[in-house]
Amino acid sequence: LSNLFKGSDPFYAQGRTVTARDLLDSAAQRIEKDLKTQPAVRGRLLEVMGNAYQRLGILDRAEQMFGALIPVRESVYGAGSVPAAQAYRERGDVRRQRSELAEAEADLRISLALLEKNPAANQREMPDAVNNLGLVLQAEGKIGEARQFLERAVALSRKLPDEPRTLTLMSNLGDVLGDLALYPQAEQVLREVVKRRHELLGDNHPQVPRAMMKLGWVLAQKGDYAEGEALCLSALEGLRRTLGPEHFDVIATTNILGRIYLEIGRAREAEARFRSALELGRRTLGPTHAAIASYQTSLGVTIMEKGDLSAAEALFRDSLAICRQSRVATRNTATVLAASGRLLIAKGAWQQAEPLLTESLALRQAQFGKSHPATAE
């Protein structure tokens, strides 16, 4: 560590600004060479650096750290141990964020299976594993199943004296309740999360604006656009301040603001937000991340409403190709199919539109049920 942090000393840096990324990259190189005979220490540092990379939004490096951690934990503690289960859970969560959903689900089911074999030792680890699997199921469009896992995670966490973690799990539950159009329940949960996070963490912790963003989107979906917009604007400012301008949460909040503006008829502002989210997303997440399909579809809908059908069609086509690459039919898939179908109708291509809309309807009925607003749409 002494040698590592010399890099931030101006006598050694020689005018170069040393960032957290620089220190992490340097540490990653050093532990590969310096700690081969100290696997327990190496494992601890791999975990610390994996968490740091993940929170900075550098997900490829985070996945590498947790991938290297798994065999270290299995070697030191045993293949069926709780520390090994934790490593699988951490890699699974990063894979979810990278939209590698099938791989993420596999990691998390391994983690849960290991934890269920260690009931006496897993009390602190189990809520996070259950929560993370719920998040994967949510991303896959299995919303009802996701709710069951997230409710279980909150119930397990409430048994432990760790309110900040319980609030994180509650935030995720509020998000999925919003997906199910259970807006009063979602609002109640998320208002509690925002209030308690403000009290516990203050204004300069990224978990506070993250919860505000989720609450703002739920309020907008239930028709309270003014408060929803205000919360999301405040969240965007807080996320930029605490996480930097290119973090995934900043990009997601930018896209949500675009969706709010589109709903209330402020199409020019919506388009600007969508273009910003798409540009940042392509640069930081890569062109084939699942979120890119969502951002492109939002932009395509805005452009289609302006009458530029050819540009919108190109965006929808690329978005659908991204969705089809996944081994699971995500929520994005149904949205892109529906948008593509509406565009074909606008072009008078009714026969081509019908199979796309039929597939979209079947996916939404499976994901949300027949009475959900997304299905009715």
C-alpha positions in Angstrom: 0.0 0.0 0.0 2.9 2.4 0.8 4.3 1.9 -2.8 0.8 2.2 -4.3 -0.1 5.5 -2.7 3.2 7.0 -3.6 1.6 7.5 -7.0 -0.5 10.4 -5.6 2.5 12.1 -4.1 3.4 15.1 -6.4 7.1 14.2 -6.0 6.3 11.0 -7.8 3.4 12.0 -10.0 5.4 14.8 -11.6 2.5 17.0 -12.6 0.1 14.2 -13.6 -3.3 14.2 -11.9 -3.8 10.8 -10.2 -7.4 9.6 -10.1 -9.1 6.8 -8.1 -9.1 4.8 -11.3 -5.3 5.2 -11.6 -4.8 3.9 -8.0 -7.2 1.0 -8.6 -5.5 0.0 -11.8 -2.1 0.2 -10.2 -3.3 -1.9 -7.2 -4.8 -4.5 -9.6 -1.4 -5.0 -11.3 0.5 -5.2 -8.0 -1.6 -7.8 -6.2 -1.3 -10.1 -9.2 2.5 -10.1 -8.7 3.0 -9.4 -5.0 0.4 -11.5 -3.1 0.5 -14.9 -4.7 1.6 -16.5 -1.5 -1.0 -14.6 0.7 -4.4 -15.7 -0.8 -6.5 -14.5 2.0 -5.1 -10.9 1.8 -5.3 -11.0 -2.0 -8.9 -12.0 -1.8 -9.8 -9.2 0.6 -8.1 -6.6 -1.7 -9.8 -8.1 -4.8 -13.2 -7.6 -3.1 -12.4 -4.1 -2.0 -11.2 -3.1 -5.5 -14.2 -4.9 -7.2 -16.6 -2.9 -5.1 -14.7 0.3 -5.9 -14.7 -0.3 -9.6 -18.4 -1.2 -9.4 -19.4 2.0 -7.6 -17.3 4.0 -10.1 -19.3 2.4 -12.9 -16.2 0.6 -14.3 -18.0 -2.6 -14.6 -15.7 -4.6 -16.9 -12.9 -4.3 -14.3 -15.3 -5.0 -11.4 -16.3 -8.3 -13.1 -12.6 -9.2 -13.5 -11.9 -8.6 -9.9 -14.9 -10.7 -8.7 -14.1 -13.4 -11.2 -10.6 -13.6 -9.8 -12.0 -13.6 -6.3 -14.1 -16.7 -6.7 -11.3 -19.3 -7.0 -9.4 -17.5 -4.2 -12.3 -17.8 -1.9 -12.9 -21.4 -2.8 -9.3 -22.2 -2.2 -9.0 -20.5 1.1 -12.5 -21.2 2.6 -13.8 -24.1 0.6 -16.0 -24.4 -2.5 -19.2 -24.5 -0.4 -18.4 -21.7 2.0 -20.2 -18.5 2.7 -17.3 -16.4 1.5 -17.4 -18.3 -1.9 -21.2 -17.7 -2.0 -20.5 -14.0 -1.4 -18.0 -13.8 -4.3 -20.6 -15.4 -6.7 -23.2 -12.9 -5.5 -20.9 -10.0 -6.1 -19.9 -11.1 -9.6 -23.6 -11.8 -10.4 -24.6 -8.3 -9.5 -22.0 -6.8 -11.7 -23.0 -9.1 -14.6 -26.6 -7.8 -14.1 -25.4 -4.2 -14.4 -23.6 -5.2 -17.6 -26.9 -6.7 -18.9 -25.4 -10.2 -18.9 -28.6 -11.5 -17.4 -28.3 -15.2 -18.0 -24.8 -15.3 -16.5 -25.9 -13.1 -13.6 -28.8 -15.4 -12.8 -26.6 -18.4 -12.8 -24.1 -16.8 -10.4 -26.8 -15.7 -8.0 -28.6 -19.1 -8.0 -25.2 -20.7 -7.1 -24.8 -18.2 -4.3 -28.2 -18.9 -2.9 -27.8 -22.6 -3.1 -24.5 -22.4 -1.2 -26.1 -20.1 1.4 -29.1 -22.4 2.0 -26.6 -25.1 2.9 -25.1 -22.9 5.7 -28.2 -21.6 7.5 -26.3 -20.7 10.7 -23.6 -18.7 8.9 -25.5 -16.9 6.2 -27.8 -14.5 8.0 -25.9 -11.4 7.0 -25.3 -12.5 3.4 -28.7 -14.0 2.5 -30.7 -10.7 2.2 -28.2 -9.4 -0.4 -28.2 -12.6 -2.4 -32.0 -12.8 -2.5 -32.2 -9.1 -3.4 -29.7 -9.3 -6.2 -31.5 -12.3 -7.8 -34.7 -10.3 -7.5 -33.1 -7.5 -9.5 -32.0 -9.9 -12.2 -35.6 -11.3 -12.5 -36.9 -7.7 -12.7 -34.5 -6.9 -15.6 -35.6 -10.1 -17.3 -39.2 -9.0 -17.1 -40.2 -11.6 -14.5 -41.8 -8.8 -12.4 -44.1 -10.9 -10.2 -41.3 -13.3 -9.3 -39.0 -10.3 -8.7 -41.4 -8.8 -6.2 -41.5 -12.1 -4.2 -37.7 -12.1 -3.9 -37.4 -8.4 -3.0 -40.1 -8.7 -0.4 -38.3 -11.6 1.1 -35.0 -9.7 1.1 -36.5 -6.8 3.0 -38.1 -9.2 5.5 -34.8 -10.9 6.1 -32.9 -7.6 6.4 -35.3 -6.2 9.0 -34.2 -9.0 11.4 -30.7 -7.5 11.4 -29.5 -4.2 12.9 -28.5 -2.7 9.6 -30.9 0.1 8.6 -28.9 1.5 5.7 -28.9 -1.9 4.0 -32.6 -2.4 4.7 -33.3 0.9 3.0 -31.4 -0.2 -0.1 -33.5 -3.3 -0.3 -36.7 -1.3 0.3 -35.6 1.1 -2.5 -35.4 -1.9 -4.9 -38.8 -3.2 -3.7 -40.3 0.3 -4.3 -38.9 0.2 -7.8 -40.5 -3.1 -8.7 -43.8 -2.1 -7.1 -43.8 0.8 -9.5 -43.1 -1.6 -12.4 -46.3 -3.4 -11.3 -48.2 -0.1 -11.4 -48.8 -0.4 -7.7 -48.1 3.3 -7.4 -49.5 4.1 -3.9 -47.5 1.2 -2.3 -44.4 2.1 -4.3 -44.7 5.8 -3.3 -45.1 4.9 0.4 -42.0 2.7 0.4 -39.9 5.2 -1.5 -40.9 8.2 0.5 -39.8 6.4 3.6 -36.5 5.5 2.0 -35.8 9.1 0.9 -36.7 10.5 4.3 -34.5 8.0 6.3 -31.6 8.3 3.9 -31.6 12.1 4.2 -31.6 11.7 8.0 -28.9 9.0 8.1 -26.6 10.0 5.2 -27.1 13.7 4.6 -27.1 15.4 1.1 -23.7 14.2 -0.2 -24.2 10.5 -0.4 -25.3 9.0 -3.8 -27.9 6.8 -2.2 -30.0 9.8 -1.4 -30.5 11.1 -5.0 -30.7 7.6 -6.3 -33.8 7.1 -4.1 -35.2 10.5 -5.2 -34.9 9.5 -8.8 -36.9 6.3 -8.2 -39.6 8.2 -6.3 -39.7 10.9 -8.9 -40.4 8.3 -11.7 -43.1 6.6 -9.7 -44.8 9.9 -9.1 -44.6 10.8 -12.8 -46.1 7.4 -13.7 -49.1 8.0 -11.4 -49.6 11.5 -13.0 -47.8 13.8 -10.6 -45.5 15.2 -13.2 -44.5 18.4 -11.4 -43.2 16.7 -8.3 -41.8 13.9 -10.3 -39.8 16.3 -12.5 -38.6 18.3 -9.6 -37.3 15.2 -7.7 -35.6 13.9 -10.8 -33.9 17.2 -11.6 -32.7 17.4 -8.0 -31.5 13.7 -8.2 -29.6 14.4 -11.4 -27.7 17.3 -9.8 -26.9 15.1 -6.7 -25.8 12.1 -8.8 -23.6 14.2 -11.0 -22.0 15.8 -7.9 -21.4 12.5 -6.0 -20.8 10.0 -8.8 -19.5 12.1 -11.7 -21.2 13.1 -15.0 -20.9 9.7 -16.8 -22.1 7.3 -14.1 -24.9 4.9 -15.1 -27.3 6.4 -12.6 -26.7 9.9 -14.1 -27.5 8.4 -17.6 -30.6 6.6 -16.3 -32.0 9.7 -14.6 -31.4 11.7 -17.8 -33.4 9.2 -19.7 -36.2 9.3 -17.1 -36.5 13.0 -17.4 -36.8 12.6 -21.1 -39.7 10.2 -20.6 -41.4 12.6 -18.2 -41.1 15.5 -20.8 -42.4 13.3 -23.6 -45.5 12.4 -21.5 -46.3 16.1 -20.8 -45.8 17.2 -24.4 -42.4 18.9 -24.1 -41.0 16.9 -27.0 -38.0 19.2 -27.7 -36.7 18.8 -24.2 -37.5 15.1 -24.2 -35.4 14.6 -27.4 -32.5 16.5 -25.9 -32.5 14.3 -22.8 -32.8 11.1 -24.9 -29.9 12.2 -27.1 -27.7 13.0 -24.1 -28.5 9.7 -22.4 -27.8 7.8 -25.6 -24.5 9.5 -26.2 -23.3 9.0 -22.7 -24.6 5.4 -22.6 -22.8 4.4 -25.8 -19.6 5.9 -24.5 -19.6 4.4 -21.1 -21.7 1.2 -21.4 -20.9 0.2 -25.0 -23.2 0.0 -28.0 -24.8 -3.4 -27.2 -25.8 -2.8 -23.5 -29.5 -3.5 -22.8 -29.9 0.1 -21.6 -28.9 1.4 -25.1 -31.9 -0.4 -26.6 -34.1 1.5 -24.1 -32.5 4.9 -24.8 -32.7 4.4 -28.6 -36.3 3.3 -28.4 -37.2 6.4 -26.3 -35.5 8.6 -28.9 -37.1 6.7 -31.7 -40.6 7.3 -30.4 -39.9 11.0 -30.1 -38.5 11.2 -33.6 -41.4 9.1 -34.9 -43.9 11.6 -33.4 -42.1 14.3 -35.3 -42.8 12.4 -38.5 -39.2 11.2 -39.3 -40.2 7.5 -39.7 -37.0 6.4 -41.5 -34.7 7.6 -38.6 -37.0 6.1 -36.0 -37.1 2.8 -37.9 -33.3 2.6 -37.9 -33.2 3.1 -34.1 -35.9 0.5 -33.5 -34.2 -2.0 -35.8 -30.9 -1.6 -33.9 -32.6 -1.7 -30.5 -34.5 -4.9 -31.4 -31.2 -6.5 -32.5 -29.7 -5.7 -29.1 -32.6 -7.3 -27.4 -32.5 -10.4 -29.6 -28.8 -10.9 -28.6 -29.9 -11.6 -25.0 -30.8 -15.1 -24.1 -33.9 -13.8 -22.2 -36.8 -11.7 -23.4 -36.4 -8.5 -21.3 -38.8 -5.7 -20.7 -37.1 -3.8 -23.4 -38.0 -6.4 -25.9 -41.7 -5.9 -25.6 -41.3 -2.1 -25.7 -39.2 -2.1 -28.9 -41.6 -4.6 -30.5 -44.6 -2.4 -29.7 -42.8 0.8 -31.0 -41.8 -1.0 -34.2 -45.3 -2.2 -34.7 -46.8 1.3 -34.3 -44.2 2.6 -36.8 -45.2 0.0 -39.4 -48.8 0.9 -38.9 -47.9 4.6 -39.5 -46.3 3.5 -42.8 -49.4 1.5 -43.7 -47.6 -1.9 -43.4 -50.4 -3.6 -41.3 -49.4 -7.2 -42.1 -45.8 -6.6 -41.1 -46.9 -4.9 -37.9 -49.2 -7.6 -36.7 -46.7 -10.3 -35.7 -44.5 -7.7 -33.8 -47.5 -6.4 -31.9 -48.7 -9.9 -31.1 -45.3 -10.9 -29.7 -45.1 -7.7 -27.7 -48.6 -8.3 -26.2 -47.7 -11.9 -25.3 -44.5 -10.7 -23.5 -46.3 -8.0 -21.6 -49.1 -10.4 -20.5 -46.4 -12.8 -19.3 -44.4 -10.1 -17.6 -47.1 -7.8 -16.1 -50.4 -9.6 -16.4 -53.5 -8.7 -18.5 -54.6 -5.7 -16.4 -51.3 -3.8 -16.3 -51.2 -0.4 -18.1 -48.3 -1.5 -20.3 -50.4 -4.5 -21.5 -53.5 -2.4 -22.1 -51.3 0.1 -24.2 
